[in-house]
């Protein structure tokens, strides 16, 4: 079983690591580089993006026709982990949510004209985007079948009415992917649409305050009251909305894991540097057995998360939806990120709780990991149902047809 990276991919990984260390990590130390919502401010962001462009590493996940490097999912895992080492890293490479997931799904399933109109501007970093699916109670959340936002045919066009909330990035997005109900069919009742922020018939009712920090554009509540969408802005076909969400969310959930692993490693690195230097009762903290237990456990969980993420990435690269692999990685890495940063704060003491390091930023950000793109409990339900259906075959090796 070969877990090594190809020479080309290893070279790219090292280039990303070096660029993050030299050009992006230093930005975190100056509060003037933060916006009001604790993300990187526009001016330093654009300067960092220009540096990434000059290095030929901007939007590397995309096909070469859109300026990317045509990375496989395994390649994305290797590079995203390095980008995620900085709290500003992914957005500087145009690899942050929700743009990353939207670009991935558009590059795979949009027609040529839709790619030109809707994908290219995001890929070039000229606009941002959002994915509008989640709704207030009793609407759709982890269960898309509860969708209440409707798209009805009127005079040969689609008219959208309904409400969405916690739509990441909507406050600064120009391009939107919207999931709405077009029929009561259990499997073919949802449809994906594309629309621009300047189209009438919808509004952002509020930017929802959160524990933060926030992605650019926040998490917004949207109201649709007669938004009109033409047939040429239907993504795939009418009734394919559930398929669109499956194509998008499988990879998007895993790219979260890739980036979170970078943050988990960063957290542990901050703690390790501190305990090597800080002395207590005459010896460095790093020499205390209890400290070693904490560091060792966190390091082991990170490695487990990396292996699970890579297995899921490799499975996705075969064309499989990799539902079980992605769900297991999502649960493991979400828990691991929280464990790593919590351990780091505990080991750094008051310094970790302060803003002298990014640990408190990462800690607040980490709490959402067990909620976004499906709560951990939902993924565990999926895994349980799969196990009950497959029995011992749940643990089959790749390529094994199962014989238990």
TIMI-373833 format. One line per 10 residues: number of its first residue (from 1); for each residue x, y, z of N, C-alpha, C. Coordinates in steps of 0.05 Angstrom, whole numbers, plus 5000, padded with zeros to 4 digits. Example, Ala and Ser with C-alpha at 12.3 -4.5 7.8 and 13.67 -1.06 7.14 Angstrom:
1) 5264,4886,5156,5246,4910,5156,5264,4934,5156; 5257,4955,5142,5273,4979,5143,5258,5001,5157
END
This chain:
1) 5017,4976,5000,5000,5000,5000,5018,5025,5000; 5017,5040,4978,5035,5063,4975,5021,5088,4983; 5030,5101,5005,5018,5125,5015,5035,5150,5008; 5055,5146,4991,5073,5168,4983,5060,5185,4962; 5068,5211,4960,5059,5229,4939,5077,5226,4915; 5066,5231,4892,5083,5232,4868,5103,5254,4870; 5126,5253,4856,5146,5274,4857,5134,5301,4850; 5116,5302,4830,5104,5327,4822,5087,5339,4844; 5071,5321,4856,5053,5331,4878,5069,5339,4902; 5090,5324,4909,5107,5331,4932,5120,5358,4927
11) 5128,5364,4903,5140,5390,4896,5120,5412,4900; 5095,5408,4891,5074,5428,4895,5069,5432,4925; 5067,5410,4940,5062,5413,4968,5083,5430,4982; 5108,5426,4975,5130,5441,4987,5128,5470,4979; 5121,5476,4954,5118,5503,4945,5096,5518,4960; 5073,5504,4964,5051,5516,4979,5060,5521,5008; 5073,5502,5020,5083,5506,5048,5101,5530,5050; 5120,5532,5031,5139,5555,5032,5125,5581,5028; 5106,5582,5010,5092,5608,5005,5075,5616,5030; 5062,5596,5042,5046,5602,5066,5065,5613,5088
21) 5087,5600,5092,5106,5609,5113,5117,5636,5108; 5124,5642,5083,5138,5667,5077,5119,5691,5074; 5095,5686,5062,5079,5709,5054,5052,5711,5069; 5041,5689,5080,5014,5690,5092,5015,5689,5122; 5030,5671,5134,5032,5670,5163,5039,5697,5176; 5058,5713,5164,5064,5738,5177,5041,5758,5178; 5021,5755,5160,4998,5773,5160,4981,5770,5185; 4982,5746,5198,4965,5741,5221,4973,5758,5245; 4999,5766,5246,5009,5779,5270,5001,5808,5273; 4991,5820,5251,4983,5848,5252,4953,5851,5250
31) 4940,5861,5271,4911,5863,5272,4900,5882,5250; 4917,5899,5239,4909,5916,5217,4902,5900,5192; 4911,5875,5191,4905,5858,5167,4878,5843,5170; 4864,5848,5192,4838,5834,5196,4815,5853,5189; 4793,5842,5179,4769,5858,5175,4752,5858,5201; 4729,5870,5199,4712,5872,5223,4701,5846,5233; 4702,5825,5216,4692,5799,5223,4715,5779,5227; 4739,5789,5231,4762,5773,5239,4773,5754,5217; 4768,5762,5192,4781,5748,5170,4801,5768,5158; 4816,5759,5138,4835,5776,5125,4821,5799,5110
41) 4830,5823,5113,4818,5847,5102,4823,5847,5071; 4807,5863,5056,4809,5863,5027,4837,5869,5016; 4850,5890,5026,4876,5899,5014,4898,5877,5018; 4903,5868,5042,4923,5847,5045,4915,5821,5031; 4889,5815,5029,4880,5791,5015,4887,5793,4986; 4882,5815,4973,4887,5818,4944,4917,5817,4939; 4933,5829,4957,4962,5828,4954,4972,5799,4957; 4962,5784,4976,4970,5756,4979,4961,5740,4955; 4937,5745,4945,4927,5730,4922,4945,5735,4897; 4954,5760,4894,4972,5766,4872,4998,5750,4874
51) 5008,5748,4898,5032,5732,4903,5027,5702,4895; 5004,5692,4903,4997,5664,4896,4994,5661,4866; 4981,5681,4853,4979,5679,4823,5006,5678,4810; 5024,5696,4819,5051,5697,4807,5065,5670,4810; 5059,5656,4832,5071,5630,4837,5058,5607,4821; 5036,5614,4807,5022,5594,4791,5006,5574,4808; 4997,5583,4832,4983,5565,4850,4955,5574,4857; 4944,5593,4842,4917,5603,4847,4896,5583,4835; 4876,5577,4851,4855,5558,4843,4866,5532,4832; 4885,5520,4846,4898,5496,4835,4880,5472,4832
61) 4857,5472,4845,4839,5449,4844,4824,5447,4818; 4823,5469,4802,4807,5470,4778,4822,5459,4754; 4807,5452,4733,4820,5443,4708,4838,5465,4697; 4857,5457,4681,4876,5476,4670,4862,5497,4652; 4840,5490,4639,4826,5509,4622,4815,5533,4638; 4813,5530,4664,4804,5552,4681,4827,5563,4698; 4851,5557,4690,4874,5568,4704,4885,5552,4727; 4873,5528,4731,4881,5512,4754,4903,5492,4746; 4908,5473,4763,4929,5453,4759,4917,5425,4754; 4890,5424,4754,4877,5398,4749,4883,5377,4770
71) 4884,5386,4796,4890,5367,4817,4870,5345,4820; 4879,5321,4827,4861,5301,4836,4851,5307,4865; 4832,5292,4875,4824,5297,4902,4846,5291,4922; 4862,5271,4916,4886,5266,4933,4905,5289,4932; 4909,5301,4909,4926,5324,4907,4915,5348,4922; 4889,5352,4921,4877,5373,4937,4882,5369,4967; 4880,5343,4976,4884,5338,5005,4912,5346,5013; 4932,5340,4997,4959,5346,5004,4964,5376,5005; 4953,5391,4986,4958,5420,4985,4941,5435,5004; 4915,5427,5007,4897,5441,5025,4906,5440,5054
81) 4918,5418,5062,4928,5415,5089,4949,5436,5094; 4966,5441,5074,4987,5461,5077,4975,5489,5077; 4956,5495,5060,4943,5521,5061,4929,5526,5087; 4916,5505,5098,4901,5507,5123,4918,5512,5147; 4944,5511,5144,4962,5516,5167,4959,5545,5176; 4952,5563,5158,4946,5591,5165,4916,5596,5165; 4908,5612,5184,4879,5619,5185,4870,5634,5161; 4889,5647,5147,4883,5662,5122,4889,5646,5097; 4902,5623,5100,4913,5609,5077,4894,5602,5055; 4872,5586,5060,4856,5577,5039,4844,5599,5021
91) 4835,5621,5032,4822,5641,5016,4843,5655,4998; 4868,5656,5007,4889,5668,4991,4895,5652,4966; 4890,5626,4967,4894,5608,4944,4868,5604,4928; 4846,5617,4936,4820,5613,4925,4810,5584,4929; 4816,5574,4952,4809,5546,4959,4792,5545,4984; 4778,5567,4992,4762,5568,5016,4733,5563,5009; 4718,5553,5029,4689,5550,5027,4677,5578,5028; 4654,5582,5014,4639,5562,4997,4648,5563,4968; 4666,5582,4960,4674,5583,4932,4686,5557,4922; 4702,5544,4939,4715,5520,4931,4695,5498,4922
101) 4675,5493,4938,4655,5473,4931,4639,5481,4907; 4633,5507,4905,4617,5516,4882,4633,5513,4856; 4659,5520,4857,4675,5517,4833,4678,5488,4825; 4681,5471,4844,4684,5442,4839,4659,5431,4825; 4636,5437,4835,4611,5426,4823,4606,5438,4796; 4611,5465,4792,4607,5477,4766,4626,5466,4745; 4651,5461,4753,4670,5451,4734,4663,5423,4725; 4648,5408,4741,4641,5381,4735,4615,5378,4719; 4595,5395,4725,4569,5389,4714,4557,5412,4698; 4567,5437,4700,4556,5459,4685,4561,5455,4655
111) 4543,5467,4638,4548,5466,4609,4569,5488,4602; 4578,5488,4578,4599,5507,4570,4592,5536,4575; 4568,5544,4568,4560,5572,4572,4558,5578,4602; 4548,5560,4618,4546,5564,4647,4574,5566,4659; 4593,5551,4649,4620,5553,4659,4632,5580,4652; 4627,5590,4628,4638,5616,4620,4626,5638,4637; 4599,5637,4642,4586,5658,4655,4588,5657,4686; 4586,5633,4697,4583,5630,4726,4609,5621,4739; 4624,5603,4726,4648,5592,4739,4673,5609,4735; 4678,5618,4711,4703,5632,4705,4708,5656,4723
121) 4688,5673,4729,4693,5696,4746,4701,5688,4775; 4690,5666,4785,4698,5656,4811,4726,5645,4810; 4732,5629,4789,4758,5617,4787,4780,5638,4785; 4774,5661,4773,4793,5682,4770,4795,5700,4794; 4777,5695,4814,4778,5711,4838,4765,5739,4835; 4749,5742,4814,4736,5768,4809,4710,5771,4825; 4697,5749,4831,4672,5750,4847,4673,5727,4867; 4655,5729,4886,4651,5707,4905,4623,5694,4901; 4618,5671,4914,4594,5656,4909,4583,5645,4935; 4559,5634,4933,4546,5621,4956,4528,5598,4946
131) 4523,5580,4964,4506,5557,4959,4482,5558,4977; 4458,5563,4966,4435,5568,4983,4417,5543,4984; 4419,5528,5006,4403,5504,5010,4390,5504,5037; 4404,5510,5059,4393,5507,5086,4371,5526,5091; 4350,5517,5105,4326,5533,5111,4320,5533,5141; 4305,5553,5150,4296,5553,5178,4276,5530,5182; 4271,5523,5207,4251,5503,5213,4224,5512,5202; 4208,5493,5191,4213,5464,5189,4225,5456,5162; 4240,5474,5150,4251,5469,5124,4276,5451,5124; 4289,5451,5101,4312,5432,5097,4337,5441,5112
141) 4349,5421,5125,4375,5424,5137,4392,5401,5127; 4399,5382,5146,4413,5358,5137,4395,5340,5120; 4369,5344,5121,4350,5329,5106,4339,5346,5083; 4349,5343,5058,4340,5360,5036,4311,5354,5029; 4300,5331,5036,4272,5325,5029,4252,5343,5043; 4261,5358,5063,4243,5377,5077,4243,5404,5064; 4254,5407,5039,4256,5432,5026,4228,5446,5022; 4227,5472,5030,4202,5486,5028,4204,5510,5008; 4227,5519,5001,4230,5539,4980,4221,5527,4954; 4204,5541,4939,4192,5530,4915,4201,5545,4890
151) 4201,5530,4868,4205,5542,4842,4182,5532,4824; 4165,5551,4816,4141,5544,4801,4143,5556,4773; 4132,5541,4753,4133,5550,4725,4111,5571,4721; 4119,5594,4711,4100,5616,4704,4109,5629,4679; 4093,5627,4658,4100,5640,4632,4127,5631,4622; 4133,5606,4624,4157,5595,4613,4183,5600,4629; 4180,5610,4653,4203,5616,4670,4198,5604,4698; 4219,5604,4715,4216,5594,4742,4214,5617,4761; 4195,5616,4779,4191,5637,4799,4196,5625,4827; 4215,5637,4842,4224,5626,4867,4212,5641,4890
161) 4202,5626,4910,4192,5638,4935,4200,5620,4958; 4208,5633,4980,4217,5618,5003,4238,5632,5019; 4251,5618,5036,4270,5630,5055,4293,5610,5059; 4318,5621,5060,4342,5605,5067,4356,5619,5090; 4372,5604,5105,4388,5617,5125,4415,5603,5130; 4432,5617,5144,4460,5607,5148,4473,5601,5121; 4469,5619,5102,4481,5616,5076,4508,5629,5076; 4529,5613,5077,4556,5623,5080,4565,5639,5056; 4576,5663,5062,4587,5680,5041,4567,5697,5026; 4541,5695,5033,4521,5709,5017,4524,5739,5018
171) 4534,5750,5039,4537,5779,5041,4555,5791,5021; 4574,5776,5010,4593,5786,4990,4591,5771,4964; 4573,5752,4962,4571,5735,4938,4557,5750,4915; 4566,5745,4891,4553,5754,4866,4539,5731,4852; 4550,5707,4853,4539,5684,4840,4528,5664,4861; 4504,5655,4856,4491,5637,4875,4482,5611,4861; 4485,5589,4876,4471,5564,4868,4449,5560,4888; 4425,5557,4879,4401,5555,4895,4387,5528,4891; 4380,5515,4913,4365,5490,4911,4336,5496,4920; 4317,5488,4902,4288,5494,4908,4272,5470,4899
181) 4248,5468,4910,4230,5446,4903,4214,5453,4878; 4215,5434,4859,4199,5437,4834,4177,5416,4831; 4177,5396,4849,4155,5377,4849,4155,5362,4876; 4136,5345,4880,4134,5329,4904,4147,5302,4902; 4160,5296,4880,4173,5271,4875,4196,5267,4896; 4196,5243,4909,4215,5239,4931,4244,5240,4922; 4250,5232,4897,4278,5232,4888,4284,5254,4867; 4264,5262,4853,4268,5282,4831,4252,5308,4836; 4248,5314,4862,4231,5337,4868,4247,5363,4871; 4273,5362,4871,4290,5386,4875,4305,5393,4850
191) 4310,5419,4846,4324,5428,4823,4344,5450,4832; 4367,5450,4819,4388,5470,4824,4387,5493,4804; 4388,5517,4813,4387,5541,4796,4411,5559,4801; 4418,5575,4781,4439,5595,4783,4426,5623,4781; 4435,5641,4799,4425,5669,4796,4446,5688,4806; 4443,5713,4798,4462,5735,4804,4450,5753,4826; 4467,5764,4842,4458,5781,4864,4441,5805,4855; 4445,5815,4830,4431,5838,4820,4404,5832,4810; 4396,5807,4808,4369,5800,4799,4349,5808,4820; 4326,5820,4812,4305,5827,4832,4290,5803,4842
201) 4275,5807,4864,4258,5785,4874,4270,5770,4898; 4291,5781,4909,4303,5768,4933,4318,5789,4948; 4324,5783,4973,4340,5802,4990,4353,5787,5012; 4375,5799,5022,4387,5789,5047,4374,5803,5070; 4360,5788,5086,4345,5799,5109,4364,5807,5131; 4384,5790,5136,4403,5797,5157,4428,5780,5155; 4450,5790,5165,4474,5775,5169,4473,5764,5197; 4471,5738,5200,4466,5726,5226,4491,5727,5244; 4489,5740,5267,4512,5740,5285,4520,5712,5294; 4545,5706,5294,4555,5680,5303,4578,5683,5322
211) 4586,5661,5335,4608,5661,5353,4634,5669,5339; 4635,5664,5313,4657,5673,5297,4683,5659,5303; 4704,5666,5287,4705,5685,5265,4689,5675,5241; 4686,5693,5221,4669,5688,5198,4684,5686,5172; 4673,5671,5153,4682,5672,5126,4674,5699,5114; 4686,5707,5092,4678,5732,5079,4649,5730,5070; 4634,5750,5077,4605,5749,5070,4587,5738,5091; 4599,5727,5113,4583,5719,5135,4565,5695,5130; 4544,5693,5147,4524,5672,5145,4497,5686,5146; 4483,5686,5124,4460,5704,5120,4433,5690,5117
221) 4412,5705,5124,4385,5696,5119,4374,5710,5095; 4364,5694,5076,4355,5704,5050,4325,5700,5047; 4311,5719,5035,4283,5717,5030,4278,5719,5000; 4264,5700,4988,4257,5700,4960,4228,5706,4956; 4222,5726,4941,4195,5735,4937,4191,5742,4907; 4190,5721,4891,4186,5725,4862,4211,5727,4846; 4233,5716,4855,4257,5715,4838,4252,5699,4813; 4258,5710,4790,4252,5697,4764,4278,5686,4753; 4278,5661,4745,4302,5648,4734,4294,5634,4708; 4311,5639,4687,4306,5627,4661,4315,5598,4660
231) 4305,5583,4640,4313,5555,4637,4343,5551,4634; 4356,5569,4620,4385,5565,4615,4402,5568,4640; 4389,5576,4663,4403,5578,4688,4395,5555,4707; 4383,5534,4696,4380,5509,4711,4406,5493,4709; 4416,5484,4732,4441,5469,4733,4434,5439,4730; 4446,5426,4711,4438,5399,4702,4410,5400,4692; 4392,5383,4701,4365,5382,4691,4345,5387,4713; 4321,5394,4706,4299,5396,4726,4296,5369,4740; 4296,5370,4766,4294,5345,4782,4320,5334,4791; 4342,5346,4782,4369,5336,4789,4381,5350,4813
241) 4365,5365,4828,4376,5381,4850,4390,5364,4871; 4378,5341,4878,4390,5323,4898,4417,5313,4888; 4418,5306,4863,4443,5297,4851,4465,5318,4852; 4457,5343,4847,4476,5366,4848,4487,5368,4876; 4470,5366,4896,4479,5369,4924,4498,5346,4931; 4492,5322,4921,4510,5299,4927,4537,5303,4914; 4537,5313,4889,4563,5317,4876,4579,5339,4890; 4565,5360,4898,4579,5382,4911,4588,5375,4939; 4570,5365,4955,4576,5362,4984,4596,5340,4990; 4597,5319,4974,4616,5298,4980,4645,5309,4981
251) 4653,5323,4960,4679,5334,4959,4682,5358,4978; 4661,5374,4980,4663,5398,4997,4666,5390,5027; 4653,5369,5035,4656,5360,5063,4685,5351,5067; 4697,5338,5047,4724,5328,5051,4744,5351,5050; 4739,5371,5033,4758,5394,5033,4758,5409,5059; 4735,5410,5073,4735,5420,5100,4755,5405,5117; 4754,5378,5115,4772,5362,5131,4801,5368,5125; 4807,5371,5099,4835,5377,5091,4845,5403,5104; 4828,5424,5102,4836,5450,5114,4838,5448,5144; 4819,5434,5157,4819,5432,5186,4843,5417,5196
261) 4853,5398,5181,4877,5384,5189,4901,5403,5191; 4902,5422,5172,4923,5442,5173,4921,5459,5199; 4897,5467,5206,4893,5482,5231,4899,5466,5255; 4892,5440,5255,4899,5423,5278,4929,5421,5281; 4943,5417,5259,4973,5415,5261,4985,5442,5270; 4973,5464,5261,4983,5490,5270,4979,5493,5300; 4956,5485,5310,4951,5487,5339,4971,5472,5355; 4977,5447,5346,4996,5431,5361,5024,5442,5359; 5031,5454,5336,5057,5466,5333,5062,5489,5352; 5041,5506,5355,5042,5528,5374,5047,5518,5403
271) 5032,5497,5410,5034,5486,5436,5062,5473,5440; 5072,5459,5420,5098,5445,5423,5120,5466,5427; 5119,5488,5412,5140,5508,5415,5139,5520,5443; 5116,5523,5454,5113,5535,5481,5123,5516,5502; 5115,5491,5501,5122,5472,5523,5152,5465,5522; 5165,5469,5499,5194,5465,5498,5209,5486,5514; 5198,5510,5514,5211,5533,5527,5202,5539,5555; 5177,5534,5561,5166,5541,5587,5174,5520,5608; 5185,5530,5630,5193,5512,5651,5173,5513,5675; 5171,5491,5688,5153,5488,5711,5166,5468,5730
281) 5169,5476,5755,5182,5459,5775,5209,5449,5766; 5224,5467,5753,5252,5461,5747,5257,5447,5721; 5236,5439,5706,5240,5426,5681,5221,5437,5660; 5229,5434,5635,5211,5443,5613,5185,5428,5614; 5163,5441,5607,5137,5428,5607,5138,5404,5588; 5153,5405,5567,5154,5382,5548,5165,5357,5561; 5179,5360,5583,5189,5336,5596,5170,5324,5616; 5147,5337,5621,5128,5326,5640,5111,5304,5626; 5108,5282,5640,5093,5260,5629,5065,5267,5620; 5051,5282,5637,5023,5290,5631,5022,5306,5605
291) 5041,5324,5601,5042,5340,5577,5046,5322,5553; 5064,5303,5556,5070,5285,5533,5046,5268,5526; 5030,5260,5546,5006,5245,5540,4987,5262,5523; 4983,5287,5530,4965,5305,5516,4974,5309,5487; 5000,5315,5484,5011,5319,5457,5010,5294,5440; 5017,5271,5452,5017,5246,5437,4989,5238,5428; 4969,5241,5445,4942,5234,5438,4932,5252,5415; 4937,5278,5417,4928,5296,5396,4942,5291,5370; 4968,5286,5371,4983,5280,5347,4973,5254,5333; 4966,5234,5349,4956,5209,5338,4929,5213,5325
301) 4911,5229,5337,4885,5234,5326,4887,5249,5299; 4906,5268,5297,4911,5282,5272,4919,5262,5250; 4937,5244,5257,4946,5225,5237,4924,5206,5228; 4907,5198,5247,4883,5182,5240,4866,5198,5221; 4861,5223,5226,4845,5240,5209,4857,5243,5181; 4884,5246,5180,4897,5248,5154,4893,5223,5138; 4897,5200,5150,4894,5174,5136,4865,5171,5126; 4846,5177,5143,4818,5174,5134,4811,5194,5112; 4822,5218,5113,4817,5238,5092,4829,5229,5066; 4853,5218,5067,4866,5209,5042,4852,5185,5031
311) 4842,5167,5048,4827,5144,5037,4801,5153,5023; 4788,5172,5036,4763,5183,5024,4770,5197,4997; 4792,5212,4997,4800,5226,4972,4806,5206,4950; 4821,5185,4956,4827,5165,4936,4802,5151,4926; 4783,5147,4944,4758,5134,4936,4742,5152,4918; 4741,5178,4924,4727,5197,4906,4740,5198,4879; 4766,5195,4878,4781,5196,4852,4774,5172,4835; 4763,5150,4846,4754,5128,4830,4727,5132,4817; 4714,5154,4824,4687,5160,4814,4665,5152,4833; 4672,5140,4855,4653,5132,4876,4645,5157,4892
321) 4620,5158,4902,4611,5180,4919,4625,5179,4946; 4636,5156,4954,4651,5153,4979,4636,5163,5003; 4610,5156,5005,4594,5167,5026,4604,5159,5054; 4610,5133,5057,4618,5123,5083,4646,5135,5090; 4664,5136,5070,4691,5146,5076,4690,5175,5083; 4674,5191,5068,4672,5220,5074,4660,5224,5101; 4638,5209,5107,4625,5213,5133,4644,5207,5156; 4659,5185,5154,4678,5178,5175,4700,5199,5178; 4710,5209,5156,4731,5230,5158,4719,5255,5170; 4695,5262,5162,4683,5287,5172,4680,5286,5202
331) 4670,5264,5213,4666,5262,5242,4693,5262,5256; 4712,5246,5246,4738,5244,5259,4753,5270,5259; 4754,5284,5236,4771,5308,5234,4757,5331,5249; 4731,5333,5248,4717,5354,5264,4724,5351,5293; 4722,5327,5304,4729,5322,5332,4759,5328,5337; 4776,5320,5318,4804,5323,5322,4813,5353,5322; 4801,5369,5305,4807,5397,5305,4801,5409,5332; 4778,5403,5343,4771,5414,5370,4790,5403,5391; 4797,5378,5390,4815,5366,5410,4842,5378,5408; 4852,5383,5384,4879,5393,5380,4881,5422,5391
341) 4862,5439,5384,4864,5467,5393,4858,5469,5423; 4840,5452,5433,4834,5452,5462,4859,5443,5478; 4872,5423,5468,4897,5414,5480,4918,5436,5480; 4920,5450,5457,4940,5471,5454,4935,5494,5473; 4910,5502,5476,4903,5523,5495,4910,5514,5524; 4903,5490,5530,4909,5480,5557,4939,5480,5563; 4954,5472,5544,4983,5471,5548,4996,5499,5549; 4984,5517,5534,4995,5545,5533,4984,5562,5556; 4964,5552,5570,4953,5567,5592,4941,5593,5584; 4946,5614,5600,4934,5640,5595,4942,5651,5568
351) 4967,5645,5559,4976,5655,5533,4959,5643,5511; 4951,5618,5513,4934,5606,5493,4906,5618,5492; 4897,5627,5515,4870,5639,5517,4870,5668,5507; 4893,5680,5506,4896,5708,5498,4897,5709,5467; 4900,5734,5457,4903,5737,5429,4933,5740,5420; 4951,5732,5438,4979,5731,5430,4985,5710,5410; 4967,5690,5408,4970,5669,5388,4942,5667,5374; 4940,5653,5351,4914,5649,5338,4898,5627,5350; 4906,5616,5373,4892,5593,5384,4863,5599,5391; 4858,5623,5402,4830,5629,5410,4813,5632,5385
361) 4824,5643,5363,4811,5645,5337,4803,5617,5327; 4823,5599,5327,4819,5572,5317,4798,5558,5335; 4799,5563,5361,4781,5549,5379,4752,5557,5373; 4747,5582,5369,4719,5591,5363,4711,5581,5336; 4729,5581,5317,4723,5571,5290,4717,5540,5291; 4732,5526,5308,4730,5497,5308,4703,5487,5317; 4689,5502,5333,4663,5492,5343,4643,5487,5322; 4645,5502,5300,4626,5497,5278,4631,5472,5262; 4656,5460,5265,4663,5438,5249,4644,5414,5252; 4634,5410,5276,4616,5388,5282,4587,5393,5273
371) 4583,5416,5260,4556,5424,5251,4554,5427,5221; 4574,5440,5209,4572,5447,5181,4573,5423,5163; 4559,5424,5140,4558,5402,5120,4549,5376,5133; 4530,5378,5151,4519,5354,5164,4531,5351,5192; 4513,5352,5212,4522,5348,5239,4534,5320,5243; 4552,5318,5261,4566,5293,5266,4546,5270,5271; 4524,5276,5285,4504,5256,5292,4491,5245,5266; 4486,5263,5247,4474,5254,5221,4493,5235,5207; 4519,5242,5206,4538,5225,5192,4540,5198,5207; 4538,5197,5233,4539,5172,5248,4514,5155,5242
381) 4491,5168,5238,4467,5154,5230,4470,5141,5202; 4483,5155,5184,4488,5144,5157,4506,5120,5160; 4527,5123,5176,4545,5100,5180,4532,5076,5192; 4515,5081,5212,4500,5059,5225,4482,5045,5205; 4468,5060,5188,4450,5047,5169,4466,5031,5149; 4489,5041,5141,4506,5027,5122,4516,5001,5134; 4524,5003,5160,4534,4979,5173,4512,4958,5176; 4488,4967,5184,4466,4948,5187,4459,4934,5161; 4462,4948,5139,4456,4937,5113,4478,4918,5103; 4503,4924,5110,4526,4909,5098,4539,4890,5117
391) 4535,4893,5143,4548,4875,5162,4578,4877,5160; 4591,4854,5159,4620,4853,5159,4632,4865,5134; 4617,4867,5112,4627,4880,5088,4632,4910,5092; 4622,4921,5113,4626,4950,5119,4656,4956,5119; 4672,4936,5128,4701,4941,5131,4718,4929,5108; 4705,4924,5085,4720,4912,5063,4743,4930,5054; 4764,4917,5044,4786,4932,5033,4778,4942,5005; 4791,4963,4996,4786,4974,4970,4790,4952,4949; 4770,4948,4931,4771,4928,4911,4760,4901,4919; 4755,4898,4945,4744,4873,4955,4714,4873,4950
401) 4703,4851,4938,4675,4850,4933,4659,4841,4958; 4673,4833,4978,4659,4825,5003,4650,4796,5003; 4656,4782,5026,4649,4754,5028,4640,4747,5056; 4635,4767,5073,4627,4761,5101,4597,4757,5103
END
